[in-house]
Amino acid sequence: MSKVDDIINGWGNYLKGSDPTTLKLAKERAAICSDCRTAKHGVHTAILPDYSISEIQGMYCSKDLGGCGCPLSTAVRSKNYKCVKGKW
């Protein structure tokens, strides 16, 4: 898959709801992201509420700290996406 496909996959899973396998994977990734120094709170909380994975709600992966810039609620739900820091 291309990076664009990964982004579309993550957004699709966020918007339509993830199947149980994808949600389990997303929660495992979110636990890692929530403790990562590149994860920052931003304006995403208002537009991207995440009721199923609250520990990353409103967070994004900060490009200023070497991250990808993606909202974490969508990134962790992308099946083939890889953390740019190599953490998952």
GIGIDA-V455159 format. One record per pair of residues at least 12 apart in sequence whose ideal C-beta (glycine too) atoms are under 10 Angstrom apart, sorted by the first residue. I is the first residue (numbers start at 1). J is the second residue. D is the distance in whole Angstrom. If there is no record, write none. Layout:
i->I j->J d->D
i->I j->J d->D
//
This chain:
i->1 j->78 d->9
i->1 j->79 d->8
i->1 j->80 d->5
i->1 j->81 d->8
i->2 j->80 d->10
i->3 j->68 d->9
i->3 j->78 d->10
i->3 j->80 d->10
i->3 j->81 d->8
i->5 j->78 d->9
i->5 j->79 d->10
i->5 j->80 d->8
i->5 j->81 d->9
i->6 j->70 d->9
i->6 j->74 d->10
i->6 j->75 d->9
i->6 j->78 d->5
i->6 j->79 d->8
i->6 j->80 d->6
i->6 j->81 d->4
i->6 j->82 d->8
i->7 j->68 d->10
i->7 j->70 d->7
i->7 j->74 d->7
i->7 j->75 d->8
i->7 j->78 d->7
i->7 j->81 d->8
i->8 j->74 d->10
i->8 j->78 d->8
i->9 j->22 d->9
i->9 j->74 d->9
i->9 j->77 d->8
i->9 j->78 d->5
i->9 j->79 d->6
i->9 j->80 d->7
i->9 j->81 d->7
i->10 j->22 d->10
i->10 j->26 d->9
i->10 j->70 d->8
i->10 j->71 d->9
i->10 j->72 d->10
i->10 j->73 d->8
i->10 j->74 d->4
i->10 j->75 d->6
i->10 j->76 d->8
i->10 j->77 d->5
i->10 j->78 d->3
i->10 j->79 d->8
i->10 j->80 d->10
i->10 j->81 d->6
i->11 j->48 d->10
i->11 j->70 d->10
i->11 j->71 d->9
i->11 j->73 d->9
i->11 j->74 d->5
i->11 j->75 d->10
i->11 j->77 d->8
i->11 j->78 d->8
i->12 j->74 d->9
i->12 j->77 d->8
i->12 j->78 d->9
i->12 j->79 d->10
i->13 j->25 d->10
i->13 j->26 d->8
i->13 j->73 d->10
i->13 j->74 d->8
i->13 j->76 d->9
i->13 j->77 d->4
i->13 j->78 d->7
i->13 j->79 d->8
i->14 j->26 d->9
i->14 j->48 d->7
i->14 j->50 d->8
i->14 j->52 d->10
i->14 j->53 d->10
i->14 j->71 d->8
i->14 j->73 d->6
i->14 j->74 d->5
i->14 j->75 d->9
i->14 j->76 d->9
i->14 j->77 d->5
i->14 j->78 d->9
i->15 j->48 d->10
i->15 j->74 d->9
i->15 j->77 d->10
i->17 j->52 d->8
i->17 j->77 d->10
i->18 j->52 d->8
i->18 j->53 d->9
i->18 j->76 d->10
i->18 j->77 d->6
i->18 j->79 d->9
i->19 j->79 d->10
i->21 j->79 d->9
i->22 j->76 d->9
i->22 j->77 d->6
i->22 j->78 d->9
i->22 j->79 d->6
i->23 j->52 d->7
i->23 j->53 d->8
i->23 j->76 d->10
i->23 j->77 d->8
i->25 j->76 d->8
i->25 j->77 d->8
i->25 j->78 d->10
i->25 j->79 d->8
i->25 j->88 d->9
i->26 j->50 d->10
i->26 j->52 d->8
i->26 j->53 d->6
i->26 j->56 d->9
i->26 j->72 d->9
i->26 j->73 d->8
i->26 j->74 d->10
i->26 j->75 d->9
i->26 j->76 d->4
i->26 j->77 d->5
i->26 j->78 d->9
i->26 j->79 d->10
i->27 j->52 d->8
i->27 j->53 d->6
i->27 j->55 d->9
i->27 j->56 d->10
i->27 j->76 d->8
i->27 j->77 d->10
i->28 j->76 d->8
i->28 j->88 d->7
i->29 j->53 d->9
i->29 j->56 d->9
i->29 j->72 d->8
i->29 j->75 d->8
i->29 j->76 d->4
i->29 j->77 d->8
i->29 j->78 d->9
i->29 j->81 d->9
i->29 j->83 d->7
i->29 j->87 d->8
i->29 j->88 d->5
i->30 j->50 d->9
i->30 j->52 d->10
i->30 j->53 d->5
i->30 j->54 d->9
i->30 j->55 d->6
i->30 j->56 d->5
i->30 j->57 d->10
i->30 j->59 d->9
i->30 j->72 d->7
i->30 j->73 d->8
i->30 j->75 d->9
i->30 j->76 d->5
i->30 j->77 d->9
i->30 j->88 d->10
i->31 j->53 d->9
i->31 j->55 d->7
i->31 j->56 d->9
i->31 j->76 d->9
i->31 j->88 d->10
i->32 j->56 d->10
i->32 j->76 d->9
i->32 j->83 d->8
i->32 j->85 d->9
i->32 j->87 d->5
i->32 j->88 d->6
i->33 j->53 d->9
i->33 j->55 d->8
i->33 j->56 d->6
i->33 j->59 d->7
i->33 j->60 d->10
i->33 j->61 d->7
i->33 j->67 d->10
i->33 j->72 d->5
i->33 j->73 d->10
i->33 j->75 d->8
i->33 j->76 d->6
i->33 j->83 d->8
i->33 j->85 d->10
i->33 j->87 d->8
i->33 j->88 d->8
i->34 j->53 d->9
i->34 j->54 d->10
i->34 j->55 d->4
i->34 j->56 d->6
i->34 j->57 d->10
i->34 j->59 d->7
i->34 j->72 d->8
i->34 j->76 d->10
i->35 j->55 d->9
i->35 j->87 d->9
i->36 j->56 d->10
i->36 j->59 d->9
i->36 j->61 d->8
i->36 j->62 d->9
i->36 j->65 d->9
i->36 j->67 d->8
i->36 j->72 d->9
i->36 j->83 d->8
i->36 j->85 d->7
i->36 j->87 d->7
i->36 j->88 d->10
i->37 j->62 d->9
i->37 j->65 d->6
i->37 j->66 d->9
i->37 j->67 d->9
i->37 j->85 d->9
i->38 j->59 d->10
i->38 j->60 d->9
i->38 j->61 d->5
i->38 j->62 d->5
i->38 j->63 d->9
i->38 j->64 d->9
i->38 j->65 d->4
i->38 j->66 d->6
i->38 j->67 d->4
i->38 j->68 d->9
i->38 j->69 d->10
i->38 j->72 d->10
i->38 j->83 d->9
i->38 j->84 d->8
i->38 j->85 d->6
i->38 j->87 d->9
i->39 j->55 d->10
i->39 j->56 d->7
i->39 j->59 d->5
i->39 j->60 d->7
i->39 j->61 d->6
i->39 j->62 d->7
i->39 j->65 d->9
i->39 j->67 d->8
i->39 j->72 d->6
i->40 j->58 d->9
i->40 j->59 d->6
i->40 j->60 d->6
i->40 j->61 d->8
i->40 j->62 d->5
i->40 j->63 d->10
i->40 j->64 d->8
i->40 j->65 d->8
i->40 j->67 d->8
i->40 j->72 d->10
i->41 j->56 d->10
i->41 j->57 d->9
i->41 j->58 d->5
i->41 j->59 d->6
i->41 j->60 d->8
i->42 j->58 d->6
i->42 j->59 d->7
i->42 j->60 d->5
i->42 j->62 d->9
i->42 j->71 d->8
i->42 j->72 d->10
i->43 j->58 d->8
i->43 j->60 d->9
i->43 j->71 d->10
i->44 j->56 d->9
i->44 j->57 d->8
i->44 j->58 d->5
i->44 j->59 d->7
i->44 j->60 d->6
i->44 j->70 d->10
i->44 j->71 d->5
i->44 j->72 d->8
i->44 j->73 d->7
i->44 j->74 d->9
i->45 j->57 d->6
i->45 j->58 d->3
i->45 j->59 d->8
i->45 j->71 d->10
i->45 j->73 d->10
i->46 j->58 d->8
i->47 j->71 d->9
i->48 j->60 d->9
i->48 j->71 d->5
i->48 j->72 d->9
i->48 j->73 d->5
i->48 j->74 d->7
i->49 j->73 d->8
i->50 j->71 d->9
i->50 j->72 d->8
i->50 j->73 d->4
i->50 j->74 d->9
i->50 j->76 d->9
i->50 j->77 d->10
i->51 j->73 d->10
i->52 j->73 d->9
i->52 j->77 d->10
i->53 j->72 d->8
i->53 j->73 d->7
i->53 j->76 d->7
i->53 j->77 d->9
i->55 j->72 d->9
i->56 j->71 d->9
i->56 j->72 d->4
i->56 j->73 d->6
i->56 j->75 d->9
i->56 j->76 d->7
i->57 j->71 d->10
i->57 j->72 d->9
i->57 j->73 d->7
i->58 j->71 d->8
i->58 j->72 d->9
i->58 j->73 d->8
i->59 j->71 d->8
i->59 j->72 d->5
i->59 j->73 d->8
i->59 j->75 d->10
i->60 j->72 d->6
i->60 j->73 d->9
i->60 j->74 d->10
i->60 j->75 d->9
i->61 j->75 d->6
i->61 j->76 d->10
i->61 j->83 d->8
i->61 j->84 d->7
i->61 j->85 d->8
i->63 j->84 d->9
i->65 j->85 d->9
i->66 j->84 d->7
i->66 j->85 d->7
i->67 j->83 d->9
i->67 j->84 d->6
i->67 j->85 d->7
i->68 j->81 d->9
i->68 j->82 d->10
i->68 j->83 d->8
i->68 j->84 d->5
i->68 j->85 d->9
i->69 j->84 d->9
i->70 j->84 d->9
i->75 j->88 d->10
i->76 j->88 d->8
//
